[in-house]
Amino acid sequence: MKIYTKIVATIFITAGAFAVSSCTDDFEQMNTSPNKPNAVSSAVLLPAGIESSVDRYWGHRDRFERINLDGGMLWVQYLARNIYSDEGDNYNMSPAYYTNNWKGFYNDALLNFQRIIVQSGPEGTAPNTNYEGVGLVMRSWVFSVLTDLYGAIPYTEALQGTEAEPIYTPKYDSQEEVYAGLLNDLKLANEKLTVGGPAISGDILFDGDILRWKKFANSLRLKLANRQAVKKPTESRAVMAEILGDPATYPIFSSNEDFAALHHTSVRPSNNEWHEVMIQDGRTDWNLSKTLVDKLQDLDDPRLEVYGEAVGGEYIGVPNGLPDAIATTYLASSAKLGTYFTEPTTPSVIMTYSELLFILAEAALDGDISGDAQEYYEQAIAASFDQYGLTMPSDYVTAAGSATKENILTQKWIALFGQGVEAWTEYRRTGYPVLPAPDTRAIFMNDGVLPTRLQYPSSEYSLNATQLEQGITLNSGADDKKTKMWWVE
């Protein structure tokens, strides 16, 4: 499904480099080749943007760019490092980590989606409401990832380097402003997306199924509304009521057949990024965290056999934050990552049906929507089991406990395994699950504070310093890994 996309990604990344650079008219004329097209179709831009953004979010095969494996998956204690603990597990990270992910999401993903929106819009060169709607959904998702990673970001003035009046030093918008814009754009996307409307191609996410795009748009909108609900309860409840009150206009995920995930092939470079890192590259740097293993064993949770692989008939987890000399002693005896996640065709997950049900359970518990929180909670757990072809044990909910805030978020953490960035965001927002006290042998950087955000890249300090300073002010804290996000409860 993805085989050709690496080639087209390179085509537009090169074009994108020119798009964000300032140059004179003469320079543009001198460097315009008559043998190369100036326009790139949405059918080419779409798979390039989807692949680059989802691969980066889920895994990424390059060192210092693995935001999930060397960030979220370690910080929420799904995995632990058995070597190179200073690459995420002890809360330290290379400055290249901040820069590469910032650059990748903006240059390799958002530029593609922005071009689709512009050229597919009513005033564009190739009007197509469904391409426009899909571009809005993907642009909104990537911007949501960026703001949840860094805080304030260039948003309203971003991606305008090729406009009639180009902006090369875009201003920063607060998280509150970004969220408001994303919620509006997702509503607009749902309006643009028309089942039975103009056809699209190059859709490697939903294979041109516009109804599934509408479901993703509205499910993502519910997630963002729920995330900001403590800060903006009236607005968030209005969004949720609008969507849930009119399912014909605002369809959402309704089964495990709906959720958003990028499927892969067994052919490189279209394989699962985790397969590339751990099988093709032979990296064995990660084992299951003791925190995850202990929790799943306490619950007698069958998902442990999917998430991990026993060694010598036992599941032994590695404590997080151990110095290399100690951590390496666990390499041969501790539980490995389950083979399901290292298969070449394992999908890269963006948002699941189970996640949506947990969102609804929390919203119902908080009184933001009507409905039975316990019922949503049980459905969410069952959907997570079903996602892996498992059946929830009949006594599982008794062991997990009733639908309290802590239990909903703890079960959500278990279900989000693999989506470390998302689980990290939920932990920062709610403080759940309650993580155990660190191992006495562990040594953590960042004053022992689990990272709350990524620092801004050095490129922003050199190229957009004035606007960056305003962005830091909008975060109400220093540009470090301890300043809290706006939506923290």
N, C-alpha and C positions, 0 to 999 in steps of 0.2 A: 504493500500500500504506500510505502514511503520511499521506494527505491530511488526515484529520480530527484528527490528534493534536495539532496546535498549540492547538486550541480546548480540548481536554480537559486539556492540560497547565496552561493558565491556571486552570482550575477548581480543580485540586487544589493548585496552588502557593498560591492564596489560602487554601485550607483549611489548608495546611501552616503558613502564617504564624501562624494561630491555635493550631495544635497545639503550637508551641514557645513560646508566650507564656503567662505566668502570669496568671490572672484569677479573680475571685471567682465564686461560684455565681450571685449576683444579676446580675453583669455578663454571664455566659453566657446567663441567661434573657432579659435585655433585648436581647441581640444575636442571638437565634435567630429566624430568619425562618420563619414557617409556610409560606411559598411556595417555599422552597428545601430540597432533601433534605439531611439530615445525613450520610447514608451515600453513599459513592461506590463503585460496583461495581469488582471486579477487572478487568473487561473495559474499563473506562475508565482505571483507574490504570496498567495494564500498558503500553499503548502510550505513555502520557505519560512513564512512567519510562524505558522503553527509548529513546525518541527523545531525551529531554533528556540522558541519560547518554552515549549513543553519539555524538550530534552534538557534545557538548562534548569528548569524548575524541579524536574524529577531526579536527574542524575548528573549529567555532563561527564564526558570521558576524560577531561583534562584536569590535571592537578591545579589547585588554587581557583577552581571554578565550580567545584562540586558543592554547591550551596545546600543541597539536601543531605548527601552522605557525610560531608565534613562539617555540617552546620546543624540543621534541624534534627536529623536522626540521632545525633550525639547529645544535643542539649536537652531533648525530652527523654533521653535514656532508653531509646529503642535499641541502639547499638553502642558499643564501646570500642575504643581503639586498643589493639594489642601492640602497636608500634606507632611512632610519630604522634604521640599524644598531644604535642603542641600544635597540631593541625586540626584544632577544633575541640577535641575532647577535654582539654584543660582550659577552655575558653579563650585560648590564644588563636590568632589567625594572621596570615600574611596580609599586608596591605593590598597585594594583588587580588585578593579575594573580593575586597570591596569594589575595586576598580573594574575587574573583569566582568563581574555580574552586572554592575551599573551599565557599562558599555554594551554588554551583550543584550540586555533587555531593551535598551533604547535603540541601539544601532541595528541589531540583527532581527528584532521582532517588531517593535513599535513603528519603525519607519515603513515596514511592509504594510502593516495594517492601516497606517495613516494614508498611504498612497491608494490603497483599495477604497477607503472611505471617500477620498477626494474625487478619484476618477469614476467611481460608481454612483456618486451623488447626482441630484437633478441637474446641476450645472457642470457636471464632469464630462470627460471625453467618451465615456462608455457607461451611461446610466443603467443601473441594475439594482433595484431595491434590496434584493436578497444578498448580493455581494456587500452592499453598504451595511446591511444589518449584521452580517457575519463579521465584517471588519470592526463594527462598533462593539460587538460582544468580546472579541479577542483583544481589542485595544483596552477595553474596560478591565478584563481579567488581568492583563499584564500590568496596567497601572495599579490595580489593587495589590498585586504582589509587591511592586516597587514601594508603594507608600507604607505597606506593612513591614517591609524590610528596613527602610531608612527613615520614615517619618515624613516631614515636608519634602516635596519633590517639585521639579518643574512639571507643570501640568497644563494650565490654560495657555501658556506661551510656548510649550514644548513642540518640537517637530515642525517648526515653521521656518526652517532655514531656506526653503525654496519658494516662499510666498512672494507676492508682489512687493511687499514691505517685509523683508526677512528679519527674523529675530535670532541673533546668534548668542545672546546672553539672556536666556529666558528666566523670568522671575520664578521664585518658589511659591507654592501654594501649601497652606496648612493641610493636615490630614482631614480636618473637618470639611474644608473646601473641596478637597479631592473626592471625598466620599459623596458629598452632595452632587458633584458632577457625574460621578460614576452611576449613582442611582438614577439620575435623569437620563443618561446615555443608554442604560440598559432598558429603561422603559421605551425610549425612542427606538432601540433595536428591535424590541418586540413588535412595535408598530410597523417598522420597515419590513420585517420578515413576513413573507406571504406564502403560505402553503398553496401550491398550484401556480405560483408566480414565476418570474423568470428563472431559468435554470442556471446553476453554477457548476463549475468543474474545479478540479484541484483541491477538493475538500477531503483531506485525509483524516479528519476527525469524525464526521458524521456522514460521509459519502453522499453529500448533497441533500440529506434529509432535513428539510427546513423546520419541520415540527420539532425535531430533536434540538435544533438550534434555539428555537423559542423556549423549550423547556429548560435548556441550559441558561439562557438569559434570565429567566424569571427565578430559577433556583439560586443563581448567583446573586441576584438582587435581594432575595430573601436573606441570604447569608450576610451580605453587607449591612442590611437593615438591622439584623440581629446583633451584629458585631458592634454597632454604634448605639444600640438601644439604651444603654445606661446613660449616655451623654445626650442623646436626642430622642427621648421616649415618644413624644407626640408624633414627630415625623416618622419614626420607625414603625410605630403601630399603624399609621396611615398607609405606609407602603405595604405592610403585611396584610392588612385588611383588604386593600385593593386587589392584591394578587390572589389571596385565598378566597375572596368573595366572588370571583369571576373566573373560574377555571377554564371556561371556553376561550376567553380573551387572553388569559395569562396561564397557560398550561405549565406545569412543573414536572419534575421527575416523578414517575409513578411506579417504577420497578427497577430491578437491576439491569434491565435491558436499556434503560435510558441514560445512565450516568456517563459523564464526560471522561474519556480516556483515549489516548493515542495508541493505536495498535501497531505492532511492529512485524517485521518479517525476519526470517532466519538469515537473510543475506546482509552482510555488512555493506555500507554503513547504516543500514536501516534497522539494525538490531536494537534491542533494549540497552540503554546506556549502562545499566548495572552489569549486564552480561559482558559488555565491552570491557569494563573496568576489572571485573572480578574473574572472568573466564578467559577472554582474549588476552588481557594484559597480565593475568595471573596474580592480581592483588589479593592478598589474604589479610588485609590490615584490620578488618572489622569482625567482631563477634557479637552475639546478642548480649545486651546489658543485663546485669544482675537484677536491676529494677524490673525490667519487663519479664524476665524468666520467673522471678519470685511471684509477681502478681498473677501471671497466668497459671502457675502451679497452684497457688492458693485457691484459685477459682476452678481448678481442674478443667481448664479451658482448652478444648481441642484445637483451637487456632494456633497453639504453640507448635504443633507439628507442621503447620504451613509456614509460619514465620521463621522457624528455626529448624536446625538439624542436630539431633543428639550425637554426642561423641561417646563411644563406649557404653551406649544405652542410657546415658544420663544427659540432662540439660543443666549445664553449669554456666551461669552468666558471669560476665566480667564487670567488676565495679568501675564506674566512670572516673576519669581523672588520674588514673595510676601513672606514675613515672614509667618510662619505657622499660627500665630494668626489671620492674615488677610485672608490668602488663604482659611482657613477652612470655612470661612463665605460664600464662593461660592459653597460649596459642594452640597447643596440641590437645588440650583437655576441655576447652569451653565450647559451648554450642555455636555452630556456624549459622550464617544466614540461610534460610530455607531455599532449596533448589528452585522452588516456584519463582522466586524473585530474580534468579540469575539465568533464567531461560532467555534465549534470544527474542522470543515472541511475547514475553510478558508485557502487558500494556503499561504505559506511563499514565498514572491516574491524576486527573485534575479535580474532579468532584464526584462523589458517589451518592447513590440513593440513600444509603445508610447515613451519610453525613447530613443530608437534608432532613431526615427524620429526627436526628438528634437536635438539629436546629429548632425544629418545630416542638420537640419535647421541652427544650429549655424555654422557648418563647411562651409555651402554654403554662409552664410552671411559674414564670415571671408575670403572667397575666397580660402579656402583650398580644396574645391571640386567644380565641376560644378553643376548646378541645381538651382532651384528656392527656395530660403529660405522661402518665403511666403507660397509656396505650401507645403513644408515639415512641416512648422509650423502649418498650418491648419489641415493637415493630423494627426499630432501628437496630437493635442487637441481632434480631433474627435475620435482617437484611445483610448484616455484616457476615454472619455465618454462611448465608446463601451465596454471597459473593465469591466464596472459595469452594462452593459445592458441598458445604457442610450443613448439618441440621443442628439447630440449637438444642442442647440437652434439656429435657423437660424440667429439671430442677435448677437450671442455670440462673434464672432471674432471682430465685430465692437466695442463691449464693451471692449474686451481684448486689442485691439490696433494692429497695424501692427507688422511685424516681425523685431523689433529692438532687439538688444542684451538683453536689460533689459526685454522686453516682452517675448522673447523666454525663458529666464531663470526663469522668474516669473511664466509663465505657466508650465514650467517643474517642478518647486517647487510644484505647486498645484497637478500635475499629480503624483509626487513621494510620495504622502501621504502614510504612512505606511513604506516606505523605508527611515527612518530617517537618517541612517548612510550615505546613498548615497546623500541625499539632503544636509546634513551637509558638505560633501566633495565638492559638487558643490558650496555651499555658500562660503566656504573657498577659492575656486579657483577663483570665479568671483565677489564676493561681492553682488550677487543677490540671492533672492529678497532683496530689500532695506527694512530692518526691522524698525519698528517705534521706536521712542524714548521710553526708559523704563518708566514704570509707576513710578510716583514720590514716591510711597511707596515701590518700589522694592529695595532689597538689594542684590547686586551681589558680589561674591568673585572674585578671579583672577584679582584684580584691575579693575573689570568691563569689562574685555576683554572676549568676547565669545571664548571659548576654540578653539585653533588652532590645537591641537594634544593631544594624551595621553602621559603621562610620562612613562618611562621605568620601568618595575617591579623591586622590591627589589631583586628578585632572580637573575637578571642579574648583579646587583651590587655585589652580594656575590659569584656568580659562574663564571662570565665571565667579570670581571671588566675591565681588560686591553682592550679587544676588544670593550667593551661598551664605554669607553672613546673616542675611535676613532670614534665610531658611532655618539656620541654627536657632535664631531668636524665636521663630515660630514653634520650634520643638520644646521651648521652655526648659532647656538644659544644654549641657555641653555636647560637643560632637564626640561622644564616646559611646561605649557599649553598656552604659548604665542609665541613660535618660529614657524615661518611660514613654510609651506611645499614648496618643490622645485618647484612645478608646479603653484604656485600662480601667477596670471596675474598682 
